[in-house]
Amino acid sequence: MTGGKPSRPPLAERMRPRSLADFVGQEHLVGQGRLLRELISGGRLPSLLLWGPPGSGKTTLANILASSVQADFVFFSAVLSGVKEVRQIVQQAEARKAQAATVLFVDEIHRFSKSQQDAFLPHVESGLLTLIGATTENPSFEVIAPLLSRCQVLLLKPLSPEHIQQILCRALSSFTGLEADASALELIAQFADGDCRRALNCLETAAALAEKHGFGLISKEIVGEVLQERTLRYDKGGEEHYNLISALHKSLRDSDPDAACYWLGRMLAGGEDPLYIARRLIRFASEDVGISEPRALDVALHCREAYHLLGSPEGELALYQAVVYLATAPKSNALYVTEKKVQAEIKRSGSRPVPLHLRNAPTKLMQEIGDGKGYQYAHDHADALTTQEHLPEELACKQFYQPTDRGYEAVVKERLIKWREMLRKLKEARKGKSSPPSGPVDQS
């Protein structure tokens, strides 16, 4: 036999609270008069979906809830188990239902396929199983609708640094003869980013390092050795991905370059594809800036090209340049609104025919049936303006584009107002004469 210390559970497992009295955080769920505390005091437990970031207490709460109603607690990992194991759990629950209810805790339930989730349905509905699912992903997208409708969704929040420090102080007492600087615990709490498990793992490693060197104190320097590099909470394909890109987009729209740069930095630090961000900036340049600053689209396109050429980290500065430019540019969603109006009109009125005078007429037959007849070539007319209608007859004079008074779009608006007034005068002149007046029209 080999010697050595016997293995023991990780610190995070050893410090897992067994009752609400020891549970830290999530006051909106477990505080006096709050839902989970009331459920526990009432002795009845419905099926629940606990949605929150890693290390926020989902598994711990599930354990506490199950023990509070004297139920058999069955832990089930969606990563390691499948439908076969579900059948075994159902058989066991049937055998002991007269003695105790069964609470089935499914960790990472979002990793179950839709068909696998279907296996829970009849047993949750019959009451044989009380399901507590834990997920870091939005249940609206990851859990099938029938199962979602049978469970109450509870949102858990990341733990605050103060909560983390409270847990660390309690955990420190489990190490004999070992203390920690307040600054060291504060550093761990900041590093944890709301994840209790990450904080306890860090403390355990720091304690082992201190003991190895014969230190009785965990210093900030020891913690710095353990941490090395901060890992941010981010999932490129999940909820946090959409939250951060939404925050970036809205900060740009609200002309806040500081916030926009922060959210850009968060996405880059989390490992987001910079070319994805560049594509979103290109879209933003048209959707929220548009003609109010026509160069915005050029800047966004050049930003993508620059990053593609340089890569990381050098090319990331081009993203910051584009973000600041877009945030500080005048804003207009007139193009976006125009697109929606046009789409709605096409859906309403269908495929209206092109007016004859605007049609191409490359053949004699097409000319004979009137295609292209009466077309007015703009450059043959004063100020390159003609009185001909360009929309289908049923939509004549309809306006889709409504420019704002911001940035360059104000110039476009003034120009369109002037042109429309000139055309009005031309049309009035045509009513009284056989041909429009020659020479420039008064633009005053």
C-alpha positions as CSV (number, residue, x, y, z in Angstrom):
1,M,0.0,0.0,0.0
2,T,1.2,3.5,-0.7
3,G,1.2,6.0,2.1
4,G,-0.1,9.5,2.2
5,K,-3.1,11.4,3.5
6,P,-6.5,10.0,2.9
7,S,-8.5,11.9,0.3
8,R,-11.4,14.0,1.5
9,P,-14.1,16.0,-0.3
10,P,-13.2,19.4,-1.7
11,L,-13.7,22.4,0.5
12,A,-16.7,23.6,-1.5
13,E,-18.4,20.3,-0.7
14,R,-17.4,20.3,2.9
15,M,-18.7,23.8,3.4
16,R,-22.1,23.1,1.7
17,P,-24.9,24.4,4.0
18,R,-27.4,21.9,5.3
19,S,-30.1,24.4,6.3
20,L,-31.3,27.9,5.4
21,A,-29.8,29.2,8.6
22,D,-26.3,28.6,7.1
23,F,-27.2,29.6,3.5
24,V,-25.7,32.9,2.3
25,G,-27.2,35.0,-0.4
26,Q,-30.4,34.8,-2.6
27,E,-32.3,36.8,0.0
28,H,-35.0,37.5,-2.6
29,L,-35.8,33.7,-2.5
30,V,-34.9,32.6,1.1
31,G,-35.4,35.7,3.2
32,Q,-38.2,36.0,5.7
33,G,-41.6,35.8,3.9
34,R,-40.0,34.9,0.6
35,L,-41.0,32.0,-1.6
36,L,-38.6,29.2,-0.8
37,R,-38.7,29.9,3.0
38,E,-42.5,29.7,2.8
39,L,-42.4,26.5,0.8
40,I,-40.1,24.9,3.4
41,S,-42.2,26.0,6.3
42,G,-45.3,24.7,4.6
43,G,-43.8,21.3,3.9
44,R,-44.9,21.2,0.3
45,L,-42.6,21.3,-2.6
46,P,-43.6,21.9,-6.2
47,S,-41.4,21.2,-9.2
48,L,-38.8,24.0,-9.7
49,L,-36.3,25.2,-12.2
50,L,-33.4,27.0,-10.6
51,W,-31.8,29.3,-13.2
52,G,-28.6,31.1,-12.3
53,P,-24.9,31.4,-12.9
54,P,-22.3,28.8,-11.6
55,G,-21.7,28.8,-7.9
56,S,-24.8,30.7,-7.0
57,G,-26.2,27.9,-4.7
58,K,-28.6,25.9,-7.0
59,T,-27.5,22.4,-5.8
60,T,-27.3,23.5,-2.2
61,L,-30.8,24.9,-2.3
62,A,-32.1,21.7,-3.9
63,N,-30.6,19.6,-1.1
64,I,-32.0,21.9,1.6
65,L,-35.5,21.8,0.0
66,A,-35.5,18.0,-0.3
67,S,-34.4,17.5,3.3
68,S,-37.0,20.0,4.5
69,V,-39.9,17.9,3.2
70,Q,-38.3,14.5,4.3
71,A,-38.0,13.4,0.7
72,D,-35.6,11.0,-0.9
73,F,-33.1,13.2,-2.8
74,V,-31.8,11.7,-6.1
75,F,-29.0,13.6,-7.8
76,F,-29.0,13.2,-11.6
77,S,-26.4,14.7,-14.0
78,A,-27.7,15.5,-17.5
79,V,-24.0,15.2,-18.6
80,L,-23.4,11.7,-17.3
81,S,-26.8,10.0,-17.4
82,G,-29.6,9.3,-19.9
83,V,-33.1,7.9,-20.3
84,K,-32.1,4.5,-19.0
85,E,-31.2,6.0,-15.6
86,V,-34.5,7.9,-15.6
87,R,-36.4,4.6,-15.9
88,Q,-34.4,3.1,-13.0
89,I,-35.2,6.2,-10.8
90,V,-38.9,5.9,-11.7
91,Q,-39.0,2.3,-10.7
92,Q,-37.3,3.1,-7.4
93,A,-39.7,6.0,-6.8
94,E,-42.6,3.7,-7.4
95,A,-41.3,1.1,-5.0
96,R,-40.9,3.6,-2.1
97,K,-43.7,6.2,-2.8
98,A,-45.6,4.9,0.2
99,Q,-42.7,5.7,2.5
100,A,-41.4,9.0,1.0
101,A,-41.6,11.3,-1.9
102,T,-38.8,11.5,-4.4
103,V,-37.1,14.7,-5.3
104,L,-35.2,14.4,-8.5
105,F,-32.5,17.0,-8.9
106,V,-31.3,17.3,-12.5
107,D,-28.0,19.2,-12.8
108,E,-27.5,21.1,-16.0
109,I,-30.9,20.1,-17.3
110,H,-30.3,22.3,-20.4
111,R,-27.9,19.6,-21.6
112,F,-30.8,17.1,-22.0
113,S,-32.2,16.8,-25.5
114,K,-35.9,17.5,-26.0
115,S,-36.7,13.8,-26.2
116,Q,-34.8,13.1,-23.0
117,Q,-36.8,15.8,-21.2
118,D,-40.0,14.2,-22.5
119,A,-39.1,11.2,-20.3
120,F,-39.7,13.3,-17.1
121,L,-43.1,14.6,-18.2
122,P,-45.6,11.9,-17.1
123,H,-43.9,11.3,-13.8
124,V,-43.7,15.0,-12.9
125,E,-47.4,15.4,-14.0
126,S,-48.5,12.4,-11.9
127,G,-46.6,13.7,-8.8
128,L,-44.4,10.6,-8.6
129,L,-41.3,12.8,-9.0
130,T,-40.8,16.3,-7.8
131,L,-38.4,17.8,-10.3
132,I,-35.8,20.4,-9.4
133,G,-33.8,21.3,-12.4
134,A,-30.6,23.5,-12.3
135,T,-29.5,25.4,-15.4
136,T,-27.2,28.2,-16.3
137,E,-29.1,28.8,-19.5
138,N,-32.4,30.5,-20.1
139,P,-35.1,27.8,-19.6
140,S,-37.3,29.5,-22.2
141,F,-34.9,28.4,-24.9
142,E,-33.5,25.1,-23.3
143,V,-36.4,23.4,-21.6
144,I,-39.4,22.0,-23.5
145,A,-42.6,24.0,-23.1
146,P,-44.7,21.1,-21.5
147,L,-42.0,20.6,-18.8
148,L,-41.5,24.4,-18.4
149,S,-45.3,24.8,-17.8
150,R,-45.2,22.3,-14.9
151,C,-42.3,23.9,-13.1
152,Q,-41.9,27.2,-11.4
153,V,-38.8,29.1,-12.6
154,L,-36.7,30.8,-9.9
155,L,-33.9,33.1,-10.9
156,L,-30.7,33.0,-8.7
157,K,-28.3,36.0,-8.8
158,P,-24.5,36.0,-8.7
159,L,-23.3,36.3,-5.1
160,S,-22.0,39.7,-4.1
161,P,-18.3,40.1,-3.0
162,E,-19.7,40.7,0.5
163,H,-21.5,37.3,0.4
164,I,-18.4,35.6,-0.9
165,Q,-16.2,37.1,1.9
166,Q,-18.7,35.9,4.5
167,I,-18.5,32.4,3.1
168,L,-14.7,32.5,3.0
169,C,-14.4,33.7,6.6
170,R,-16.6,30.7,7.7
171,A,-14.6,28.3,5.6
172,L,-11.3,29.6,7.0
173,S,-12.2,28.3,10.4
174,S,-12.0,24.8,9.1
175,F,-8.2,25.1,8.7
176,T,-6.4,24.6,12.0
177,G,-3.9,27.4,12.9
178,L,-4.4,29.3,9.6
179,E,-5.5,32.9,9.2
180,A,-5.9,35.2,6.2
181,D,-5.3,38.8,5.5
182,A,-8.6,40.8,4.9
183,S,-7.0,42.0,1.6
184,A,-6.4,38.4,0.6
185,L,-10.0,37.4,1.1
186,E,-11.2,40.5,-0.6
187,L,-9.0,39.6,-3.6
188,I,-10.5,36.1,-3.8
189,A,-14.0,37.5,-3.5
190,Q,-13.4,39.9,-6.4
191,F,-11.8,37.1,-8.5
192,A,-14.7,34.8,-7.9
193,D,-17.0,36.9,-9.9
194,G,-20.1,35.8,-8.0
195,D,-19.1,32.1,-8.0
196,C,-18.9,30.7,-4.5
197,R,-17.4,27.4,-5.7
198,R,-14.6,29.2,-7.5
199,A,-13.9,31.3,-4.4
200,L,-13.7,28.2,-2.1
201,N,-11.5,26.3,-4.6
202,C,-9.1,29.3,-4.6
203,L,-9.0,29.5,-0.8
204,E,-8.3,25.8,-0.6
205,T,-5.4,26.0,-3.0
206,A,-4.0,29.1,-1.2
207,A,-4.3,27.3,2.1
208,A,-2.3,24.3,0.7
209,L,0.3,26.7,-0.6
210,A,0.7,28.5,2.7
211,E,0.9,25.2,4.7
212,K,3.5,23.8,2.2
213,H,5.8,26.8,3.0
214,G,5.1,26.7,6.7
215,F,3.1,30.0,6.7
216,G,0.3,30.5,9.2
217,L,-1.1,33.4,7.2
218,I,-2.7,33.5,3.7
219,S,-1.4,36.7,2.3
220,K,-2.5,38.7,-0.7
221,E,0.7,37.6,-2.5
222,I,-0.1,34.0,-2.0
223,V,-3.6,34.5,-3.4
224,G,-2.0,36.4,-6.4
225,E,0.1,33.3,-7.0
226,V,-3.0,31.1,-7.1
227,L,-5.1,33.3,-9.2
228,Q,-2.6,34.1,-12.0
229,E,-5.3,35.1,-14.4
230,R,-9.0,36.1,-13.9
231,T,-11.5,34.1,-15.9
232,L,-14.7,36.0,-16.7
233,R,-18.2,34.5,-16.7
234,Y,-19.1,34.3,-20.4
235,D,-20.7,31.8,-22.7
236,K,-20.3,32.6,-26.3
237,G,-23.4,30.6,-27.3
238,G,-25.5,31.3,-24.3
239,E,-27.5,33.8,-22.4
240,E,-24.5,35.9,-21.3
241,H,-23.5,36.3,-25.0
242,Y,-26.8,37.9,-25.8
243,N,-26.9,40.0,-22.7
244,L,-23.5,41.5,-23.4
245,I,-24.1,42.2,-27.1
246,S,-27.4,43.8,-26.1
247,A,-25.6,46.0,-23.6
248,L,-23.0,47.0,-26.2
249,H,-25.7,47.8,-28.8
250,K,-27.8,49.8,-26.4
251,S,-24.8,51.8,-25.1
252,L,-23.9,52.7,-28.7
253,R,-27.5,53.7,-29.4
254,D,-27.6,55.9,-26.3
255,S,-24.3,57.6,-27.3
256,D,-22.3,56.4,-24.3
257,P,-18.8,55.6,-25.5
258,D,-17.5,54.7,-22.0
259,A,-20.1,52.0,-21.4
260,A,-19.8,50.8,-25.1
261,C,-16.0,50.4,-24.6
262,Y,-16.6,48.5,-21.3
263,W,-19.0,46.0,-22.8
264,L,-16.7,45.6,-25.8
265,G,-13.8,44.8,-23.5
266,R,-16.0,42.4,-21.5
267,M,-16.8,40.5,-24.7
268,L,-13.2,40.3,-25.9
269,A,-12.0,39.2,-22.4
270,G,-14.6,36.5,-22.4
271,G,-13.3,35.1,-25.7
272,E,-16.0,36.4,-28.1
273,D,-15.0,36.3,-31.8
274,P,-13.9,39.8,-32.7
275,L,-15.3,39.4,-36.2
276,Y,-18.7,38.7,-34.8
277,I,-18.5,42.0,-32.9
278,A,-17.3,43.7,-36.1
279,R,-20.3,42.4,-38.0
280,R,-22.7,43.7,-35.3
281,L,-21.0,47.1,-35.6
282,I,-21.6,47.1,-39.4
283,R,-25.3,46.4,-38.8
284,F,-25.5,49.1,-36.1
285,A,-24.0,51.7,-38.5
286,S,-27.0,51.2,-40.8
287,E,-29.7,50.5,-38.2
288,D,-29.0,53.3,-35.7
289,V,-26.8,55.8,-37.4
290,G,-27.7,55.6,-41.1
291,I,-27.7,58.7,-43.2
292,S,-27.2,60.9,-40.2
293,E,-23.5,60.1,-40.5
294,P,-22.9,58.3,-43.8
295,R,-19.2,57.6,-43.0
296,A,-20.2,55.4,-40.1
297,L,-20.7,52.4,-42.4
298,D,-17.3,53.0,-43.9
299,V,-15.7,53.1,-40.5
300,A,-17.4,49.9,-39.4
301,L,-16.4,48.1,-42.7
302,H,-12.8,49.3,-42.4
303,C,-12.8,48.2,-38.7
304,R,-13.6,44.6,-39.8
305,E,-11.0,44.7,-42.5
306,A,-8.3,46.1,-40.1
307,Y,-9.0,43.3,-37.6
308,H,-9.0,40.7,-40.3
309,L,-5.6,41.9,-41.4
310,L,-4.0,42.3,-37.9
311,G,-5.7,39.8,-35.7
312,S,-5.5,39.9,-31.9
313,P,-4.4,41.8,-30.0
314,E,-3.3,44.5,-32.4
315,G,-6.6,44.5,-34.4
316,E,-8.7,44.9,-31.3
317,L,-7.9,48.6,-31.2
318,A,-9.7,49.0,-34.5
319,L,-12.9,47.7,-32.7
320,Y,-12.5,50.3,-30.0
321,Q,-12.0,53.0,-32.6
322,A,-15.2,52.0,-34.4
323,V,-17.2,51.7,-31.1
324,V,-16.2,55.2,-30.0
325,Y,-17.0,56.6,-33.5
326,L,-20.4,55.0,-33.6
327,A,-21.2,55.9,-30.0
328,T,-20.4,59.6,-30.7
329,A,-22.1,59.8,-34.2
330,P,-25.5,61.4,-34.6
331,K,-28.2,58.8,-34.4
332,S,-31.1,58.0,-36.8
333,N,-33.2,54.9,-37.2
334,A,-34.9,56.3,-40.3
335,L,-33.5,53.6,-42.6
336,Y,-34.6,50.9,-40.2
337,V,-38.1,52.4,-40.0
338,T,-38.2,52.8,-43.8
339,E,-37.3,49.1,-44.3
340,K,-40.1,48.0,-42.0
341,K,-42.6,50.3,-43.7
342,V,-41.6,49.0,-47.2
343,Q,-41.9,45.4,-46.0
344,A,-45.3,46.0,-44.5
345,E,-46.6,47.7,-47.6
346,I,-45.3,44.8,-49.9
347,K,-47.0,42.3,-47.6
348,R,-50.2,44.4,-47.7
349,S,-50.4,45.3,-51.4
350,G,-48.6,42.4,-53.0
351,S,-46.8,42.5,-56.4
352,R,-48.0,45.8,-57.9
353,P,-46.9,46.2,-61.5
354,V,-44.1,48.5,-62.5
355,P,-45.4,51.6,-64.3
356,L,-45.1,51.3,-68.1
357,H,-42.8,54.4,-68.4
358,L,-40.3,52.8,-66.0
359,R,-40.1,49.4,-67.7
360,N,-37.2,48.3,-69.9
361,A,-38.0,48.0,-73.6
362,P,-35.2,46.3,-75.4
363,T,-37.4,44.7,-78.1
364,K,-39.8,46.1,-80.7
365,L,-42.7,44.1,-79.3
366,M,-42.1,45.5,-75.8
367,Q,-42.0,49.0,-77.3
368,E,-45.3,48.4,-79.2
369,I,-47.1,47.4,-76.0
370,G,-46.0,50.6,-74.4
371,D,-43.0,49.6,-72.2
372,G,-40.8,52.6,-71.6
373,K,-43.3,55.0,-73.3
374,G,-43.3,58.5,-71.8
375,Y,-40.2,58.0,-69.7
376,Q,-38.5,61.4,-68.8
377,Y,-34.7,61.3,-68.7
378,A,-33.8,63.3,-65.7
379,H,-30.6,64.9,-67.2
380,D,-32.7,66.4,-70.0
381,H,-34.6,68.5,-67.4
382,A,-33.8,71.5,-65.4
383,D,-32.3,70.6,-62.0
384,A,-32.5,66.9,-63.1
385,L,-36.0,66.7,-61.7
386,T,-39.0,65.2,-63.5
387,T,-42.7,65.1,-62.6
388,Q,-43.1,61.4,-63.5
389,E,-44.3,59.0,-60.7
390,H,-42.0,56.1,-59.8
391,L,-44.2,54.1,-57.5
392,P,-47.0,51.8,-58.7
393,E,-50.2,53.8,-59.4
394,E,-52.0,52.6,-56.3
395,L,-49.1,53.8,-54.1
396,A,-48.6,57.1,-55.9
397,C,-47.0,59.9,-53.7
398,K,-46.6,57.5,-50.7
399,Q,-43.5,58.4,-48.5
400,F,-41.6,55.6,-46.7
401,Y,-38.4,57.5,-45.8
402,Q,-38.8,60.2,-43.1
403,P,-35.4,61.8,-42.4
404,T,-34.6,63.2,-39.0
405,D,-33.1,66.6,-38.1
406,R,-29.8,65.0,-36.9
407,G,-26.4,65.1,-38.5
408,Y,-26.1,64.8,-42.3
409,E,-29.7,63.5,-42.4
410,A,-30.9,67.1,-41.7
411,V,-29.2,68.1,-45.0
412,V,-31.0,65.3,-46.8
413,K,-34.3,66.3,-45.2
414,E,-33.9,69.9,-46.3
415,R,-33.0,68.8,-49.8
416,L,-36.0,66.6,-50.1
417,I,-38.3,69.3,-48.9
418,K,-36.9,71.7,-51.5
419,W,-37.2,69.1,-54.3
420,R,-40.8,68.3,-53.4
421,E,-41.7,72.0,-53.5
422,M,-39.9,72.4,-56.9
423,L,-41.8,69.4,-58.2
424,R,-45.1,70.8,-56.9
425,K,-44.5,74.0,-58.9
426,L,-43.5,72.0,-62.0
427,K,-46.8,70.0,-61.8
428,E,-48.8,73.2,-61.3
429,A,-47.1,74.7,-64.4
430,R,-47.8,71.5,-66.4
431,K,-51.5,71.8,-65.7
432,G,-51.6,75.2,-67.4
433,K,-49.1,74.5,-70.2
434,S,-48.4,71.7,-72.6
435,S,-44.8,71.4,-71.4
436,P,-42.9,72.4,-68.3
437,P,-41.1,75.7,-68.3
438,S,-37.5,75.7,-69.6
439,G,-34.6,76.9,-67.6
440,P,-34.0,76.5,-63.8
441,V,-36.8,76.7,-61.4
442,D,-36.7,79.2,-58.6
443,Q,-35.3,77.4,-55.6
444,S,-35.8,80.2,-53.1
